[in-house]
Amino acid sequence: MNGGKTIKFSHELVPLIISGEKTATWRLWDDKDFRVGDKVTFIKKPELLPFAEAELVLVKQKTFGQIGEDDNDFMGHEQYFDMYKAYSDYYGKKVERDTPVKIIRFKILKLL
């Protein structure tokens, strides 16, 4: 198995992951110590059902304010009109320029 690491996704993102359109995720305040090579189970919210197993192929840390300095930051990731508001809503706390974010790229190993 994967050692128990999971990443949860909103239900509307699941089809984008399955189709291969979404190949990256951003995680704020990473409490799971994500690293390249980790095998993780992707979980669909709100049902909390596993839908895929993936391997992390890139993990880099920045602050939220640094996102976009590198064109690759948005590759494989959806964009929002107001990223600060979207992520503040996701996490239920205020996201600011100095909030740490991990940019994580993944490849799907198998769909469940």
N, C-alpha and C positions, 0 to 999 in steps of 0.2 A: 504494500500500500504506500501511502505518501507521507507517513509519519504524522498524519493528522492535520496538516495545514489545509485550510479552506479559504476560498475567496467568495464572498456573496455578491450577486449581481441582481439589480432590479429586473423584473420580468421583461420589460421592454428591450433590454439589452441582449437577452438570451438569443433571439434569432440572428442578431448581428454577429455574435460570437460563433454560432453554429455555421453561418454562411461564410465565415472567414473575413467579413468586412471589419470587424472589431478584433484587433490583435494586441491591444494594449489596455492597461488600466492604470489609474492613478490612485494611490492609497496614502491617506494622510494619517499622521500619528501612528505609523506602523508598529503594532505591538506583537507582530508575528515573526519579525526578523526575516523577511523574505530575502532569498538569495538566488543567484543564478544557479540553475540545476535543480532547484526544488521541484518536486512533483506535488501538485495541489489538486484538490477536488473543487470544482466550481459548483456553487449552490445557487439555485433560483429562489429569489424572494418574491412574495411573502411565504410561499409554500415550504421553503427550506428543503427542497428536493435537489439531490445531486443531478447534474446534467452533463458533465464532462470531466475528464481528467486532462491536465495540461502540465507542461514543463515550462518553467520560467527561463527565458533565454536572454533577458537583459533586465537588470535592476540598477537604477541610478537615482541618487537622492539629490534633491534641489529644494529651494524654498519656492513657495507658490509664486512669488514675484519674479523668479528667474525663469519660469516656464515660458517658452517661446523664444528664448535667446538662441536656442538651437532648433532649426526647422524640424528636426526629427521628433521633437517633443509631442507633436500632435499626430504623428503617423500612427494609423490604426486606432485612433481615439476620437470619440465624438467631441464636438465643440458646442459650447453654450454661449448665448448672448452675454450673460453675466456669470463668468466662472466662479467668482467669489460667492455670489448668492446661491448658485446651484450647489456648490460644495458645502456651504454653511447649512443649507437645508438638508443635504444628505447626512451630515455628521451631527447636526443638532448643536453645533457650536460655531462661533465666529471664525471664519478663515481670513487670514490677513497675509500681507506680503511675506512675512517671515515664518509662516506656517510650513513645517517640513512636509514634503511630498515625495513619495517614491514613484517613479515612472517605471512601470513593469510591462515588459513585452513577453508574450507567451505563445507557445504553439500547442495546439490541441493534440493530445495523444490518442484519445478515443472519446466518443460520445457515449453517454450512458442511457 
